[in-house]
């Protein structure tokens, strides 16, 4: 086991839903990651937005107040596949509630959609055909936000990569008033 392999998640903490494959949890630990309770974890991973523990998170005050985000555990295995230790954009693995996913799917394909239960990639030429028909003319106009109503962004837009561009993952102290 090389230093790069051990250091990938070194000292970072994560909570894993019961829906996460055991091999991904082992991979997290193998690469220096630590397991923590949800209140102290820097990362919250799930593989099923319909899992009871994940649905409970979506209803929590921390999630609703935007102090907590859930990510697909595929981030762990995809990160481990990076030979040079390059960190992947965490935002690509954002796992929203099912209702939000249904809205987003009309405009974006989720990274984990072509993965079967064993974690194997199912990408095939048929997915390209499906993607090509996703925006057919019959879709209702109210499914989209008009570009004119979006706020203008100044400065460069960069992917969220923990530790790069001033982006960090940290836990927020919870204080009840």
N, C-alpha and C positions, 0 to 999 in steps of 0.2 A: 504494500500500500504506500503510494508516494505522498509527499507533502501536499501536493495540489489536491489529491483525492481527499485527504483528511481535512484540509482547510476550507473546502467548499462552503460548508455551513458552520464552520467552527464557532462555537460559543453562541450560536443563534438558537432561539427557543421556538418550539412549535407545538400546537395542539392539533390532534388528528381526530376527525370524526370516525365513528365506527364503520363508516362506509369506505374508508380508505384501505386499499390493498396492503396487506402486511409487508409485502416486499418493498413498498415505497417507504414505509416507516423504518424498516431496517436500513434502507439506502440513506435516509436522512441521518440516522445514527452513525452509519459507516463513514459518512463524510463530515463527522464532527458536530452534527446537530444534536440538540438536547430536547427532551420532551418536557413540557410544562403544562400546568393547568391553563384553562382558557383565559383566566384573569391576568396571567403573567406571560403569556406567549406573544412573541413578536409576529408569528405567522399563524393563521388559522386555516387548516386544510380540510377539504371534503371532496368527495367524488360524486355526491348525489345530493342535489338541492332538495330532494324530497325525503332525505333521511331525517328521522325524528330529531336527532341532536342538532342537525343543521337548520331545520325549520325553527327550532327553539332559538337559535342564534338570530335568525332573521326577525324574530319577534322581540328580541332583547332591546333594552334601552340603549345599550352601547352601539348596537348596529343601527338602530333608528336615528340616533344622534350622530351618526357617521364617525364614531370612534373605533369602529371595528369593521374589517372587511374579510370576506371569505374567498379563498383561492382554491382552484382545482389542484389536487395533489400531483397531477401530471407535471407540475412545475419541478418537483423534486427529481423525477426520473429524467426529464428533459435537460435539467441543469447538469445532472451527473454525466449525461452523454457528451457534454461540451468538453472536448479534449484539451483545450487550452485554458480551462478554468473561467472562461468568459461568462459573465452573469447574463441571464435572459431578462427581458422586460417583464416584470411581475404583472403588469396590467393585462398582458395577453392571457393570463390565467384567472382573471377575476370571475368568480362564480356567484352570480346574482340569484335571487329567488326565481322560481319557475315563471311567474307572471312577467317579470322583467325580461327574462330570457326570450320569451315568446315575442315581445316587442322588438328586442334587439336583433333577433334572428332574421328579421325582414331586411336588415341592413348589414349585418355582420355575421360571419361564420365563426363559431367558437372553436378554439384550438383542439379541444378534447372531443369534439363531435365524431371524429372518425376513428375512435378508439373503442375496441371491444372490451368485454369484462376482464380479460387477462392483461389489458394494458397494451395490446398490440395495435399498431396503426392499421386502419381499414381503408385508407385512402385508395381510391380506384378511379378509373376514367368516368364512372357513373356519377361521382361526386361533382365533376366538372359540368356534366349535363344538368344536374340539379341546380347548381349555382347559376348557370346560365338562364334558367327559367324562373329564378327567384323574384326578379323584378319585372314581371310581365305587365303589360299595359292595364290589365283588369284590376290591379290593386287599388284600394281606396286611398284617396289623396290624404285623408286625415291620419294615416299611418306615418306620415313624414312631417318633420319640422321644416318649415321654409327657411332657407338660408338667411333671408333678410332679417329674421327675428333673433338670430343667434348673436351673442355678444362678440365683438371683435377682439381677437387675441393679438397682443403685441409681443414681439420677441420670438425667439426660436421655440418650436415645439419639439420636445425630445421625449423618448420613451422613458418610463420610470424603471430605472435599474438601480436596485439598492446599492448605495455606496458611490454612485456616479452622479454627476450634475447636481450635487448638493442634496440628493434624495437619500433619506434614511428610513429605516423601519424601526419603530420604537413603540413601547407601550405607554399609554397615557394613564396617569394617575386618576383613579376614579374617586371623586369626592361628592358625596350626596349632600345637598343643601336642605 
